[in-house]
Every structure is written in C-alpha cells, then in structure tokens.
Amino acid sequence: MPGTSVRSPLGKRFRSVAGQVFVLQVAIVVLLAAGALLALVLQSRHDIDREARNRSVAVAETFAHQLGLQPALKTSDPSTILQPLAEQTRKAAGVDFIVVMDTNGIRYSHPQPDRIGKRFVGTIEPSLQGKVHTESVEGPLGKEIQAVVPVKGPDGEVVALVSAGLTVENVSGALDRQLPVILLAIATGLALATVGTWLISRRLRRQTHGLGTQEMTRMYEHHDAVLHAVREGVVITDGDGQLVLANDEAKRLLGLPENAEGRPIGDVPGLERRMADLLLSGREATDEVIGSGDRLLVVNQRPTRPRGRPEGAVVTIRDSTEMQILTTRAETARRRLKLLYDAGGDIGTTLDVVRTAEELAAVAVPRFADFVTVDLADQVIDGDEPAPGADMRRTAISGIRSDHPLYPVGRLIDFLPSTPQARGYGTGRAELVPDLSKAPGWQAQDPPRARAILDYGIHSLIAAPLMARGVVLGVVNFWRSQKHEPFDEDELSLAEELVARAAVSMDNARRYTREHALAVTLQRSLLPRALPEQSAMDVAHFYLPAQSGVGGDWFDVIPLPGSRVALVVGDVVGHGLHAAATMGRLRTAVHNFSSLDLPPDEILARLDDLVQRIDHDHNGDSEDADGGVLGATCLYAVYDPVSQRCTMARAGHLPPLLVAPDGTTQIVELPAGPPLGLGGMPFETAELELAEGSQLVLYTDGLVEERTRDIGEGLELLRAALSHPDRDPHDSCRAVLDMMLPARPTDDVALLIARTRTLGPDRVAQWDVPFEPSAVGAMRSLAAKKLDEWDLTELGFATELILSELITNALRHGSEPVRVRLLRDHNLTCEVWDGSSTAPHLRYAATTDEGGRGLFLVAQLSEHWGTRYTPEGKVIWAELPLPGTPGGGEAVLTAFLDVDPL
C-alpha cells in the first residue's frame, strides 16, 4: 500500500503490545536489582570499616596490657625487646602494624624498621588523656585505619601509647572478595525475573501474533491486494471440503462464479471433475498438469497444518498453454547453445591438428549428428597452408556405431567438383543436402560406396568448410541416419557456427605444428649429430625437445689439444625459433672460444659479454623487441686424461654429479656464478682429481624438475639411478631416462654422461730442458728414441724439426723452466712449455731475412698447432697425424717438400 513503511522484525516485535510489556517489566527488574546491589555494597563497606576499627582497638588494647610491655619500656633500649614482640603479635593478630611509642609519639616499633625512632603519624592527644582513639590517616603504609590505646602505669598515669591498625587496601580487598557473591545473587534474581517476564510476554505475543490493531488492519489490506493482483490462481480449502478462498485469476482459469467461496467443492458450478477430485483429496501435488476446457493448467497443492494436523490445503494454478510451445523452442535453443559452449571447451585442448579434428568430431555426436567426418587438406596436417584444389585426407571419424560404410581415417580423397564437399571447399560456404538419395552429384564420387551409405540408413548431409583467416583448411561432414527428419536451415546455421569456432583452434594447431617443425629442424641442425673422436672419455648423450615447444638446451663434446676434452651443457630460457637460434649462436661461440684454449671461467666470461652485446643490440632495435636473450645458463668442464684433473665452471647452471668407481654419487660443490648476460660478477672454477672410471654427469633442469616434483627430489632420483658404477655410460643413460623421463616433458631434456679414461705413462714422455742452446740437440735425440719405442719412426724427421724450432724459440724468447712433452693418442702431440707469456706470431719471412721461418715450418709440418696459457707461462703445441691415417706419415714430409722455395 502507498505510504507503508518497512520495519525490521526486531523493531516490529518491540512495538507490539507483548514487546512493550516485556521491555517495561525487564526495565523494572533491572532497576530493582541495581538498587539492591548499591545498598549491599554500601552496607558491606560500612560493616567492613567498623570491623577494621574494632579489630584495631582490640589488638592495640591486648598488646598494651601484655605483661612484658612496661618492664621493656624501662630498659635503656626498649626497641630491642618491643620490635620483635610487636611483629610477632602483629602477624598472629592479622593486622598490618603494631606501633609502640612514648608519650611524645616517638616510635619504639614499626613494621618498617627505618621508621623506629621517628614521630608517630596520627592523633595522640586523646590517648594521652587515657582515651581510646580511632582514626583514618595517610601513614607510612598508605591509607590506614588505626586505633591508639594508652598504656597506664600502676599509678594510673599514661606511660606509653600503642597503635594497631590495617591498611585501607586490605580492608577493600575483603569487600572485593564479597562482591562476586553479591553479583551472583543479583544476577540469579535478575535471570529468574526475566524468564518469568518472557514466558508471560510469549503467551501474549502468540495470542496477538505480535501485531497491533493498525498493523493487523494494514496486513489484511496488503494480503488482499496481493492475492487478487498476482497472475497465478490461488485456492484455499478447509478440512471439511469447502472452498474458503479463490482469487480473481483462479476464478478466471477454472471458470468459477463470483459467489463460489463458502460452498462445498463438489457443488461449485463449472469446476472440472479432475480438479475437484484433487482439491477434495488434500494430497500433495507438484506441477501436475490438468486440462480445463481448452487450457492446460499446472497445479501445485500443499496441505496446511496450523495445529499439527491437516486442516485444508493451498492450491496454486498457472496457465502453461503458451509456455508449452515456448518451452519446446527454448529447449532446442538451449541444447544448441550447450553444444557450442561444450565445443569451446572441448575443442582445441592441445595444439595438435589431428587431435583437434578428433575433438571436433566427438563433440557433435550424438547431440547434433549421428556421424561426423573431418577431411583436411594434406598440407594442413604438416602445418602448411593448403593450395587451391588440394586433395583431402580423412583425419577423424566419430559416430554412434563403428560399422559404418564411410571412408576410413587416413584415406586420401579427391572429391569431384559435383560433390558438396568440393563446392564447400572451393566457395567457403556450407552445403546442405536434405536427401542424399536425390543428390546425383554426391553419388557420382563413388557410386558403390554411395549405395552402401544409403542402404546403411544415412539420408542427410551438411558439408561445412573449415575456414580461418580466409583460408579453407578442410571440410567437416555431418551425417544423419536415426532421425527421419533431414537437416534444416537452422541446423545448417548451427553447423556453420560450430565449425567456425573449431576452425580457429585448427588454424592455431596448424601454425603451431609448422613453427614446432621449423624449430625442431633448426635445433637438430644446430645440435651435434655425432660426437667427435677422442680418447679421454667414453661419452653417452640424450636430447629430447619439449612437447609444448622446442627450447634452447644444448650439449657439446669438444676435443682440445693435449688429448684433453671439454664437456658443455647449456640452457637458453624460452621456447620456439628464437630460443633455438640463440642456442645455435651460443654453441658456435663456445666452439670459437674453445679453440683459443682458454680456462673455463674465461670462456664463461666471454660468453657473458656476448650475451650482453646481443641484448644491447636487440634493445636498440625497435623492430625486433623480442630478439634479446631472456636468460641462459652454461656449464663448461675440461678434463685432462694425463693429469686426471677436471677443471669446471658454471654460469647459473645446475651442478654436475660425480659417480666414483666405488658407486659413491655426489653433487659437485661448484661455485654457482650468475646466469649469462647479467654481468658484473666473475666466474669461479673448481678443480677435481678424477679416478679412472669415474662418471661425470651433466644435465639440464628439464630432467630433474617437473610439475609433480621439485629439483631436490629430482636430484635424489638421479643419484639413485646413477649408483651403479659397473654400467657403461650408455646403460647409465638408459637407466636415468627410464626412471626420470616425463611422459610429456614440458621442457627440453639434455643429458651427458662421460666416463673418464687416462693416458698412461706408456703413452706420455716428458723431459725438463736445460736453459742453454746445446740442449736442443739432446732433446731431439731423446724424442727420436721415444718415437722408435712407439714404432713412430716415420714421424722422426718432422717431430725433430718441430721440437728443434719450438725449443729454440723457448730458449731465445722465453724464460725458465722449459719442458718438452710428447703424447701418443689418435695423433702425436708435441708440447713445449716455458715460463714466458709472450705470444708467438706466425709470419712470412722475406727472401733476405735470416729468421722468422720457425713457426711457418711448424705450421707446414703439423696438422694443427697453437698456444695455450697456464698460470706458470704458456705451452706451444703441434699435432702430427699417425702413420696409416689420412695425412699421416710420409704425407707430412711430402707436404713440407711441396712448399715453395724461400
């Protein structure tokens, strides 16, 4: 009703008669309880104060009449006797102080000994006149209640005074201890009174329903207005089968007269028999459909139980005639929307073309079609864009049965121009074939198969092209067999919408397939195809790109001069072509820097500078904002089979694992170093001495880390898989992969396992060279003898000439100490050590020059030569191929003799 206010239930309750009575009675009880509490507290305070004064007087008088008091007063030092006596009596009497004083108020005793000898705080004049005096003063112990009693001699004269008392704090404590009891009693009385008041108010509220006169009138008016305004029929019956109430809508729907209320239900004119039986039964009914004339009514009935037993029923009635048609249409639209919604979530869950086609076929069966086939242009499956008129390959089939006569998966189909598939593929528009038996163009494709399809019961077809970004990728065929009705135009629109949504996912999968294939091809072309020949280590390796995208992991085994070998493992952050290309650049840089024979920490420092330059170059190029290196890690290790020492450094990479010959597996304690590209911090090396047969394991984080486990757990699994030193590196590699390789790795996996070998004394010869020119000839003789022992006499001439030139240069341009070492491995290595770091330079001497041809001769006679630096100086080395190998033996001398005359 207009102007009616809406009140909260709580406010309405207290505005009722029952609520007002309840509030008034509770207020009176609370006031009475508060008054009683105040009176009890005041009375308790008075009683406790009086008790304190009486106790103080009693204790003081008792002590004043004590037998030993007056003899103690006559001694030279009364405090010596009276102080212990007063304290003993005070504690026994339960007072706070007993003070004995002379007639001038000077204390002989006090609980605080420093107060003895000082004047008493209080009034002593009445007591000097022989009276007992009580008072409240601010004394040494705080606020005090004390009594002063005279001590009289035999002649009745006052010879001393005794004061006893308690502090106000102790007196108040007694009141505080009584207060909970008082409060409990008050609360109990208040609770009992409130409960009684509540019981009376509840009975009154039940009788008035918590309403006042005006509110009851207003509520009736509201109910009557709502009852006749709603567009739903309402009927109320009583327990005797009479019609108590029927609103205007109920009278309209049931055809009741205006005077129907108050009549027995069976006597109401115009009421359908089935409706009358339902009203008389009083049973529950939920959405029961009853015909009434030309209307279809939905009836709900619930019995009323105001006093716990059935006393009638309430019935609601609504007209569902028009809703029945709308419901059918809405249900069809709902199913179609549900199909499109499910397609959005079920299609394109992976970036795989074939899997996406299978998901598209599965989502439409059986809700839209009985069979669905997906035919894609052959190039699409490989990730390429299709050419016009390309043949299509059947990629997916889904159906209600598996014995269908449709083309099988994998079949390459060349659709004729007369078929709806070819027309849809050429025009990009969906084709509807209501009756396949009347479609000669479709039957011309394969008449025997067309007859088998019709005999199978398939009678209608929709061929919808998969189009994305203006390019048709294939055709989706929807076949109907069970429903007799053919596909219609509404279903054609639904098929177009469904295929259009799937086409985006299909195109994304196609483009990803193309990029992934390009990245894999690029990455495999950049990774080593075969490991180089070397004798320092037995090496096994494994590499697997991530399923979700190629990354930037790489590994390398690089032979170094002196039979040494370098092991490298690295990881570029990210996936795709950019990560693979960056990996190739870094791997090439590592090879180049390794040719300089630098220590591992310097190799990483140069890589760090390179990555910083790459980032700087791309940051300055606004057209290639994504070209920089997001991050890279690297581990570089060099193993020398002669000294059996391994030097390594890492830049943010996971540390390697070392498996000793006895099976002990440990993580190498190696300084971490920052990832490549950060700059500003040096890299540190660690040097290990490896026993022969030790295994060094290098890996990337894709092996030990995945969603189901962290790095720590992965490292423990790796250690467990490697704890079998009797296996060779290839077997160890397989064991690690069997235990740890994820089914679908989300990151690249690179693994490198190397078992160390040694170059024994029988293949190494080393001599210290005296720092004098005459030592050159002696070194040539020693080298020739060693070559004879090794059956390498054919290399004698070239070796002696190389050693002669290198030793002469060390003696002339270097410094002590000078050493010579020969290594027999896959080739013969000649090394000359000296203590100078002066770099040698190869130059071409003029015809008139007397010198400058030494290194030129070394370069001509050797297969490779170079220089590496050590903390003590440098090493100049030259390698000669062994006899029987390409370029070995006489070929070296022939190459030397072919040099043009100088």
Secondary structure, DSSP 8 states (H G I E B T S, - for coil): -TT-----HHHHHHHSHHHHHHHHHHHHHHHHHHHHHHHHHHHHHHHHHHHHHHHHHHHHHHHHT-TTHHHHHTSS-HHHHHHHHHHHHHHHHT-SEEEEE-TT-BBS--SSGGGTTSB-SS--HHHHTT--EEEEEEETTEEEEEEEEEEE-TTS-EEEEEEEEEEHHHHHHHHHHHHHHHHHHHHHHHHHHHHHHHHHHHHHHHHHTT--HHHHHHHHHHHHHHHHHSSSEEEEEETTSBEEEE-HHHHHHHT--TT-TTSBGGG-TT--HHHHHHHHH---EEEEEEEETTEEEEEEEEE--TTSS--EEEEEEEE-HHHHHHHHHHHHHHHHHHHHHHHHHHTTSSS-HHHHHHHHHHHTTTTT-SEEEEEEEHHHHTT----TT--EEEEEEEES-S---S--TT-EE---TTSHHHHHHHH---EEES-GGG-HHHHTS-HHHHHHHHHHT--EEEEEEEEETTEEEEEEEEEE-SSSS---HHHHHHHHHHHHHHHHHHHHHHHHHHHHHHHHHHHHHHS-SS----SSEEEEEEEE--TT--EEEEEEEEEETTTEEEEEEEEEEEESHHHHHHHHHHHHHHHHHHHTT--HHHHHHHHHHHHHHHHHHHHT-GGGTT-S---EEEEEEEEETTTTEEEEEEEB----EEE-TTS-EEE--------BT--SS----EEEE--TT-EEEEE-HHHH-BTTB-HHHHHHHHHHHH--TTS-HHHHHHHHHHHH--SS-SS-EEEEEEEE----GGGEEEEEE-SSTTHHHHHHHHHHHHHHHTT-GGGHHHHHHHHHHHHHHHHHH--S-EEEEEEESSEEEEEEEES-----------TT-SS--HHHHHHHHSSEEEEEEETTEEEEEEEEE-TTSTT-THHHHHHHHTS---
